[in-house]
Amino acid sequence: MKTFLLIGIVGCVSVASMLGQTDSKLGVVLRSDQETYSIKSDIRLTITRENQGQHDLLIPRQLGWGGMRTNIRVFDAKGHEIQTDFLADELPPPPRPYDFILLEPSEFFGTKIRAGAKEFVNAPGEYDLVVEYTSYLPEDCAREAMKMPAVPFWSRERGTIISNRIRIHIAE
């Protein structure tokens, strides 16, 4: 009986370590091409998702915009959130195996965004930007689509990651 229990415990620990669920870590970093933009120009941002853990990590290639997925939040100098008419929203197609990227430890995958300043802000001033990232895919949906070995996957169940804050100046 003790041998059977020991084999069961070792098996569970092996599966948990193979999946890397306990130490998988994803980070999100936001960067801007410039510190100052004109209200009439485009703002150019880069969002990177970085594997900050010790094991390989699978992520969806697409960020998935709007709703409960990736969102860029903008705050004025007083800390009030800015609302504009711009709505970044998409409904991605069902996932396929090539819609995922395997990041080794310290690797990252980035997306560049270029949009008019008025899609982010309403007037000139100082603004802070931050990205909130939530994977748009639940674990079971991704596993079914991937049909690949058990590799740690950053799924919706892991919650929202908040990036660093960056400050930009919007001039006339």
C-alpha atoms as one frame of an Amber mdcrd trajectory, in Angstrom:
protein
   0.000   0.000   0.000   2.816   2.423   0.905   4.558   1.659  -2.405   1.354
   2.359  -4.345   0.870   5.655  -2.487   4.493   6.660  -3.104   4.169   5.890
  -6.852   0.962   7.958  -6.985   2.603  10.948  -5.273   5.700  10.751  -7.489
   3.429  10.564 -10.559   1.470  13.651  -9.518   4.649  15.600  -8.781   6.107
  14.549 -12.146   3.015  15.675 -14.047   2.946  18.995 -12.169   6.622  19.629
 -12.851   6.247  18.578 -16.501   3.403  21.049 -16.956   5.395  23.707 -15.104
   2.173  25.237 -13.816   3.659  26.283 -10.500   6.579  28.268 -11.851   5.409
  29.422 -15.282   5.577  33.185 -15.404   4.582  35.578 -18.155   5.371  39.289
 -18.165   4.037  42.076 -20.360   6.174  45.073 -21.286   4.921  48.251 -22.978
   7.225  50.587 -24.896   6.699  53.729 -26.951   8.825  54.798 -29.922   8.862
  58.387 -28.600   8.178  60.329 -25.427   6.351  63.154 -27.246   3.710  63.004
 -29.966   1.509  65.582 -31.670  -2.257  65.282 -31.195  -2.363  65.007 -35.007
   0.221  62.210 -35.262   0.195  58.451 -34.756   1.307  56.906 -31.492   3.595
  53.913 -31.990   3.659  51.319 -29.225   5.227  47.900 -28.798   3.715  45.276
 -26.494   5.877  42.266 -25.668   4.953  39.141 -23.787   8.020  37.662 -22.123
   8.609  34.241 -20.595  10.015  35.193 -17.188   9.882  31.647 -15.847  12.342
  28.761 -15.845  10.506  26.489 -18.321   9.078  26.709 -21.836   5.717  28.458
 -22.060   3.139  28.393 -24.827   1.203  31.586 -25.614  -1.402  32.515 -28.236
   0.114  34.448 -31.148  -2.721  37.001 -31.106  -3.266  39.400 -28.224  -7.058
  39.358 -28.502  -8.343  42.937 -28.136 -11.195  44.378 -26.122 -13.587  43.141
 -23.507 -11.900  40.765 -21.069  -8.753  40.446 -23.170  -5.886  42.829 -24.009
  -6.695  46.430 -23.202  -4.596  49.620 -23.336  -5.647  51.949 -20.528  -4.784
  55.651 -20.604  -4.671  57.966 -17.567  -4.228  61.749 -17.439  -1.730  63.533
 -15.146  -4.301  63.496 -12.294  -4.768  59.729 -12.557  -8.217  59.839 -14.181
  -8.848  57.247 -16.878  -9.383  58.691 -20.354 -12.278  57.420 -22.429 -12.426
  57.910 -26.198 -14.742  56.685 -28.926 -12.089  54.213 -30.095 -12.949  50.582
 -29.398 -10.308  47.971 -30.098 -12.303  44.782 -30.286 -11.974  41.599 -32.251
 -13.402  38.129 -32.257 -10.567  35.793 -33.228 -11.292  32.665 -35.281 -11.079
  29.259 -33.610  -7.423  28.487 -32.794  -5.211  26.230 -34.882  -1.850  24.740
 -33.812   0.136  27.436 -35.658  -1.686  30.145 -33.678   0.597  29.410 -30.702
   4.200  30.356 -29.977   6.514  28.417 -27.702   8.685  30.794 -25.681  11.790
  29.433 -24.022  12.910  31.104 -20.770  13.856  34.768 -21.396  12.314  34.803
 -24.901   9.651  37.301 -25.886   7.112  37.916 -28.634   6.043  41.441 -29.555
   3.306  43.275 -31.382   3.590  46.802 -32.785   0.611  49.125 -32.655   0.258
  52.327 -34.628  -2.861  54.439 -34.101  -3.843  58.086 -34.179  -3.293  59.995
 -30.934  -7.008  60.869 -30.835  -7.816  57.167 -30.570  -6.091  57.227 -27.160
  -6.583  60.791 -25.851  -8.927  63.752 -26.308  -6.528  66.693 -25.860  -2.842
  67.611 -25.455  -1.280  66.806 -22.069   0.712  64.258 -20.062  -0.606  60.688
 -20.114   0.280  57.329 -18.600  -0.403  54.163 -20.579  -0.600  50.626 -19.256
  -1.571  47.315 -20.865  -3.800  44.730 -19.223  -3.329  41.330 -20.851  -5.618
  38.345 -20.415  -5.288  35.381 -22.744  -8.436  35.126 -24.802  -8.314  31.307
 -24.766  -9.450  29.018 -21.984  -7.164  26.062 -21.229  -9.533  23.351 -22.484
 -10.180  25.115 -25.808  -6.463  25.636 -26.442  -5.547  22.063 -25.529  -8.191
  20.723 -27.906  -6.947  22.960 -30.748  -3.247  22.280 -30.195  -3.286  18.476
 -30.081   0.311  18.571 -28.863   2.238  17.349 -25.820   1.562  18.816 -22.403
   3.445  22.120 -22.410   2.625  24.919 -19.967   0.115  27.247 -21.620  -0.776
  30.790 -20.554  -4.579  30.508 -20.585  -7.463  32.750 -19.568  -7.653  30.946
 -16.231  -4.295  32.439 -15.228  -5.855  35.889 -14.936  -4.771  39.356 -16.030
  -1.185  40.610 -16.219  -0.537  44.342 -15.982   2.410  45.880 -17.826   4.720
  48.642 -16.752   3.397  52.228 -17.001   4.847  54.544 -19.591   4.392  58.308
 -19.750   3.950  60.175 -23.017   3.453  63.855 -23.750   0.850  64.885 -26.337
   1.524  68.314 -27.848  -0.634  70.454 -30.169
